[in-house]
Amino acid sequence: MMRQARPASRGMVPVGLGLAVAVAAVAWPLLPLPAYVHHVSVLALLWAALSTSWSLTGQFELVSLGHGAFMGLGAYVPALLLERLGLSPWMGWMAALAASAAVMVLVGYPCFRFRVIGDYFALVTLALSEVTSLAIIAARDVTGGSLGFTLAAVRPSSLAGQLWFMEFESRTGYYVLAWLLLALNWWVWRRIQRSRLRLALTAVGEDEVAAASCGVSVVKSKLAISLLSALLATSAGTLYARYVGYINPATVSGVTLSLQVAFVAILGGMYAWYGPALGAAITVGLAETLRIHLGSRLAGLSEVAYGVVVILLIVFFPRGLAGWLGPAARRQGVAGAGPWATRMLAVRARRREAP
């Protein structure tokens, strides 16, 4: 059986773009730019990591709108443990990962086991985001309710102490951590693309029944990618809360946040590793620019202008901006494989059954 030819441009674009991103990442903090610009760049990196975590499932037609729940857990659990028990945000982060994993299993396993798919799965996860937001509001004695609360300031003097409490005197520390988190998302992305899990998820996205008949564990595959996506979103929530220093249900959880995460990934191109980051850079920069220039003139005008621009971009670039940049960023490596993934799995299943 002949193997499918790989486009020559597939490896060239990521390598060149990766080198450009690495150079820009090192040089950016050294540029004599206003402090506000560096602040926006950290926010863009955090949103890039969050939207990249969403695209891990979105690219396989597994549309989850529950990232508001996982980001909320990542923000609130470490903050409350530091506030109440004085625990390091790193320890709180591990507790938040455990909580997010438990929630994902409790919600995801029944959905995948009983084939709650498509729009129904999106609605279930959307409800999960709203339930999490309402739970935070209801526990107002602990979480501060809808008003939120300001995170406890430790103000460590040494660099080791700043790293331990994830509280830095300058934005450079948060900038480095945000880049590391985004790099971790990209590394997970690349590992999945080169693993058998990608082949299995592609087949599941095409036809669950056919994939299961070829020996694919549908529930296990879906649960694995959903767990990875949820844990990475939780990590973004922890770092976001420590950087901003103030959280409330509207900014770190809920339906609006979940939808915005999906929009950012779709706008940038969820079928390319750099697509969600591109979408985050555009949306965060656009939102801040419109807020500065239009927010003071008429209340709500900046939000309206932002929504109109995002809608136009999605309409005219349905594959995302990364898909418009070149063929290597399109969905050729994922769902665009067509029935090829299912056929390959069928061949492997027959080989295993052969004497």
N, C-alpha and C positions, 0 to 999 in steps of 0.2 A: 504493500500500500504506500503510495507516494505521500510524502508529508507536504503540508501546505506551505507554500513559499512565503518567507517573511519579507516584508517590504524593506528596501535598503535604507529608507529614511527613518525606520522605526527606532534604531539605536542612536542615530546621529543627533536628532533633536533633543532627546533627554540629556545626553552627555554634554552638548554645548550649552544648553540652558542651565544644567546643573552647575557647570563651572562659572557661568555668569552670575548665578544666584549666590554661589559661595563667595565670589569676589565682592559682590554688592553687600552681602551680609557683614563682611569684615570691615568694609570701608564706611558703611552708613553711619555708625556711631561716632566716627572721627570727623564727619563733616560739620562745619560750623553753622548748623541749622538751629532755628528757634526750638526751645524746649517743647513747645506744643507739637511741633512736627514729629519729634522723637516719641512723644506720648501717643500720637496717632499711629505711628509705625508699630509700637508694641501692641496696641489694640488690633491692628490689622493682622499681626502674626498670630494672636490668640484666636481671632476669628478664622484665620486660615487653617489652624490646627483643628478647630471645632468642625468646620465644614468638610475638611478632608476626612475626618472620622465618619461623618455622615455618608460621604460618597463611597465608603467601603461597602455599604449595603445597597445604596442607591444604584450603583453601576450594575448590580445583578438583579434589577427589577424588584428588589426587596425594599419597598418604600416605607421607612420608619419615620414617624413624626413624634417620637418620644424623647428626642435629645434634650428637650427642655427639662425633663425629669432627671436625667443623668447629670446634666450640668448643674442643676439645682442641688442634687446630692453632693456633687463634688465641691460646691461652694459652701453649703451650709454645714455639712458634717465636720470638716476640719475647723471651720470658724467657731462652731459651738464647742468643740472639744478643747480648743485653745482658750476660749472664753471661760468655760466652766472648770476645766481640769488642768489647764496650763500645758497641754500636750503640744508637741511640735506639729506644725502643719504637715510634715512628712508622715507622721504617725496617723494624723487625721486623714491624710490622703489615702493611706492603706485601708483605713476603716471605711472610707467612702467607696473605694474600689470593691470591697467586700459587699457593701450595701447595694451598690449598683448591679453587681453580678447576681445577687440574690433576687433583686427585682426583675432583672432581665430573664432569669430562669423561670421565675414564677409566672411571668406574663408570656414570655416567648415560647416556652415548651408546650403549654396547652394549645397555643395558636398554631404552632408548626405540627403538632401531633394530630390535631383535628382539622388541618388544612384550612385555617383562616388565612386567606391569601388576598393579594391585590388591594382593592379599596377597603375591604373589611379590616385587613391588618393595619392599614394606615389609620383607620378610625380608632382602632383599639389603642394604638400607640399615642395617637393624639389625645385620647381620653386620659391616658396615663400621665401625660404632661400636665393636663389641667387638674387632675386629682392631686398630683404632687404640689402644684402651686396652691391649691385650696388647703391642703394639709399644712403647709407652711404658714398660711394665714391663720388657720384655726388654732395652731399652737403658738399663739401670740405671746404667751407668758415666757416662752423659751426662745422663740425666733424673732420676736418683735413684730410679728404679724405683717400686715401690708406696708407698714412704715419701714420695715427692715431694721438693720442695726449696723453700727460702725464696728469694724473688726478691732480687736484688742491690739494696741501698739506695744511692742516689747522694747523696741529701740536698742538692739544689741550694738555694742561698740566694735567688736572684732568682726573680721570677714567671715570666720567660721560660724560665729553666732548669727550673723545676718543670713548666711546660707541655711543654717539649722532652722531658723524661724521664718525663712522665706520673706525677709523684710530687709530691703536694701536702701542705702542712703541715696543712691542715684538710680536712674532708669536703666543703666547699663546692665545691672544684675538681672532685672526682669526681662530685658531684651535678650540676654544670653539664654535664660531658661525658656523663653518663648520660642527661640530658634531651635533649641534642643528638642522641645516638645513637637514642633513642626517636623523636624528631621526624623523623629521617631515615627510619626504618622507616615512620612514618605517611605521609611524603611519597611514598615508593615505593609504598605501598599505594594512595594516591589516584591516582597517575599510572597505575598498572596498571588501576584501575577505569575510568578514562576513556580507555583505549587500545584499539586493535584486538587486542592480545594477550589481553585479558580475554575478548573475544568468541570468539577462537580457542580459548582454553583451556576455556571453557564448553562449546563444541561438542565438543571432544575428550573432556571428562569425560562427556558424554552418549553419544557414539558415535564412536569413533575412525575407523571405516571411513567413516561418513557424512561426518565432518569432512574426512577426507583426500580424499574424492570431490568436496568443495566447494572444494578448492584450499588447504586448511590444511596447512602444514608441521608435522606432528605432532611430529617429532623436534626441530625447531628451537624450537617453542613450549615444549615441556616442558623442554628444556635451558636455555632462557633464564630461565624462572621458577625452575628449580632452582638455577641459578648465582646469581641474585639472593638467594635464600633462604640459600644456603650462605655467601656473602660477608658478609651481614649477621650471621649467626650467628658467623662468625669474628671480626668486629669486636667483638661482645659478649664473646667469650672473651678478647680482648686487654685490654679495659678491666676485666673482672672480675678477671683475674690481677693487674693493676697495683693494683687497689683492695684486694684481700684480702691480697696480699703472700706468699701461700703456695699452692702448687698440688700436687695429686697426681691420679693417674688416676681415682680414685673421684669426685672433685668436679668435674672439667672434661671428662670423657669417659666412654664406656661406655654400656651398655644402659640402666642405671637413669636416667641423666641424659636420654637421648633420650626415654624414655617419660615422664619428668616434664615435659619441655618440651611434649610433645603434650597431656598431661593439663591443663596450665595453660591452653593455648590453647582446648581444647575446653570446659573449665569456664567460662571467661570468655565464650566465643562467638567462634569463628574467622571468622564471616561479618560481623563488624563491626570497624571499624578500632580501636575502643577496647576490644573484647572481651578480647583477650589481656592487655592492661594491667590490666583489671579482675580477671581471673583471677589474675594475678601478685600484685596487692595483697592479695587474699584468702588465697591459699595461703602466701605468705611471712609475712604477719601471723599467720595461724593457726598455722603451723609454729613460729614463734618464741614465740608465746603459750603453746602447749601444752608446748613444751620448757622454758620457764621454770617453769610451774606444776606440770607433771607429770614432767618429766625427772629431777628429783632424788628423787622418791618411789619410782619403780619403773622400772628400766632397760627401755627399749623401749615403755613405755606411751604416751608422747607420739607415737611413730611410728604405733602402732596406732590411737590416737584420730584422728590426722590422716588416715590412710587411710580410716577409716570415714566421717568427715565428707565427704571428697572424693567417695567413692563415692555417698553419699546425694545430694550436690549434683548429680552427673552424672546420676543416675537420675531425679531429680525435675525437673531442668532440662536435658533432652536437647539443646536448642538453645543452651545456654549461658545465663549470666546476662544477657548483652547481648540475646539473643533474647527473654528474658522481659520486659525493660524496655520494649520497644516494637517495632512492626512495621518501623521503619527499620533495625533491627539484624539482621533475619532474612535468610535466604539468598535474598531476592527478587532481588538484583542479581547473583547469581553462578549457582550451579547451579539455583536456582529459576526461572531464565528458561525452563526447559523446552525444547521443540523449537524455540522462537523463534529461538535463536541459530543453529541449523543451517539453518533456513529463510532467515534473513537472509544467511548465507554463501552459500547456494545461489543466491539472487537476485543477489548481487554477482558470483558466478562466471558466471552467464548473461549479465549485463550486459557483462562483459569479453569474452565470446566472441561477443557480438552484433556484426554488421558496422556 
